Amino acid sequence: QVQLVESGGGLVQPGGSLRLSCAASATAFRVYAMAWYRQAPGKERELVASISSGGFTKNYADSVKGRFTISRDTAKNTVYLQMNSLKLEDTAVYYCNRAPPAQGSWGQGTQVTVSS
């Protein structure tokens, strides 16, 4: 199985930027559409952005459209999420997974905290 490890989270001010990385343990991930998900305190996990296996088709939640950009680098077995103009409501644990997700493959995620 492909294992995914998220990194890049941290504490930022509103309006700041972060780039999250999702590193895959094997090249098999390249055949799957991938996505970033997030879960804020007291809320259910939601889809943030997805990218097709070839990287040409991208979809975003309305709440992040125009601010976040998903990308992937097959040579590095990595999926990225560039987050700009961060808002307080972006605070959550961010996870990567397949799209649709493999339910048994959720990792630790990476914490993003936007605070003034």
C-alpha positions as CSV (number, residue, x, y, z in Angstrom):
1,Q,0.0,0.0,0.0
2,V,1.0,3.6,-0.5
3,Q,1.6,5.5,2.7
4,L,1.2,9.3,2.7
5,V,2.8,11.7,5.1
6,E,1.6,15.3,5.3
7,S,3.9,18.2,6.3
8,G,4.2,21.9,6.1
9,G,1.6,23.1,8.5
10,G,2.1,25.7,11.2
11,L,0.9,28.8,12.8
12,V,0.4,31.8,10.6
13,Q,-1.2,35.2,10.7
14,P,-4.4,35.9,8.7
15,G,-3.4,36.8,5.1
16,G,-0.3,34.6,5.3
17,S,0.7,31.7,3.2
18,L,1.8,28.1,3.7
19,R,2.7,25.3,1.4
20,L,1.7,21.8,2.4
21,S,3.4,18.7,1.1
22,C,2.1,15.1,0.9
23,A,4.9,12.6,0.3
24,A,4.0,9.2,-1.0
25,S,6.0,6.1,-0.1
26,A,5.7,4.5,-3.5
27,T,5.2,5.6,-7.1
28,A,1.9,3.7,-7.4
29,F,0.2,6.9,-6.2
30,R,0.6,8.4,-9.7
31,V,-2.3,6.3,-11.0
32,Y,-4.7,7.9,-8.6
33,A,-6.5,11.2,-8.4
34,M,-5.4,12.8,-5.2
35,A,-6.9,15.4,-2.9
36,W,-6.4,17.5,0.2
37,Y,-9.0,17.3,2.9
38,R,-9.3,19.2,6.2
39,Q,-11.1,18.8,9.5
40,A,-11.7,21.8,11.7
41,P,-12.6,21.4,15.4
42,G,-16.3,20.4,15.8
43,K,-16.7,19.8,12.0
44,E,-16.6,16.9,9.7
45,R,-13.8,16.3,7.3
46,E,-14.3,18.1,4.0
47,L,-12.7,18.0,0.6
48,V,-10.5,21.1,-0.1
49,A,-9.0,20.4,-3.5
50,S,-8.4,17.5,-5.8
51,I,-6.1,16.8,-8.8
52,S,-6.4,14.2,-11.5
53,S,-3.7,11.5,-12.0
54,G,-2.3,13.4,-14.9
55,G,-2.4,16.7,-13.1
56,F,-4.5,18.5,-15.7
57,T,-7.8,18.6,-13.9
58,K,-8.2,20.4,-10.6
59,N,-11.2,21.1,-8.4
60,Y,-11.5,23.3,-5.4
61,A,-14.0,23.8,-2.6
62,D,-15.8,27.1,-3.1
63,S,-14.4,28.3,0.3
64,V,-10.8,28.1,-1.0
65,K,-11.2,28.8,-4.7
66,G,-8.8,31.5,-5.8
67,R,-6.7,31.2,-2.7
68,F,-5.4,27.6,-2.7
69,T,-3.6,25.8,-5.5
70,I,-3.1,22.0,-5.7
71,S,-0.3,20.5,-7.7
72,R,1.7,17.3,-8.0
73,D,5.2,16.3,-8.9
74,T,5.4,12.7,-10.0
75,A,9.2,12.7,-9.9
76,K,9.1,13.5,-6.2
77,N,6.0,11.4,-5.4
78,T,4.5,14.5,-3.8
79,V,1.3,16.4,-3.9
80,Y,1.3,20.0,-2.8
81,L,-1.2,22.5,-1.5
82,Q,-0.2,26.2,-1.8
83,M,-2.4,28.2,0.5
84,N,-2.5,32.0,0.2
85,S,-4.5,34.7,1.8
86,L,-5.2,32.4,4.8
87,K,-8.2,33.1,6.9
88,L,-9.1,32.2,10.5
89,E,-11.7,29.7,9.2
90,D,-8.9,27.8,7.4
91,T,-7.7,26.5,10.7
92,A,-7.9,22.7,10.6
93,V,-5.9,19.5,10.4
94,Y,-5.1,19.0,6.7
95,Y,-4.9,15.5,5.2
96,C,-4.1,14.1,1.9
97,N,-5.6,10.9,0.4
98,R,-6.9,9.5,-2.8
99,A,-9.9,11.1,-4.5
100,P,-12.3,9.6,-3.5
101,P,-10.4,8.7,-0.3
102,A,-9.3,5.3,0.7
103,Q,-11.0,5.1,4.1
104,G,-8.4,3.0,5.8
105,S,-5.5,5.2,4.7
106,W,-5.9,8.4,6.7
107,G,-2.6,9.6,8.2
108,Q,-1.8,12.0,11.0
109,G,-2.4,15.1,8.9
110,T,-0.7,18.4,9.5
111,Q,-2.1,21.2,11.7
112,V,-2.7,24.6,10.1
113,T,-3.5,27.3,12.6
114,V,-4.4,30.8,11.4
115,S,-4.5,33.2,14.3
116,S,-4.0,36.9,15.0
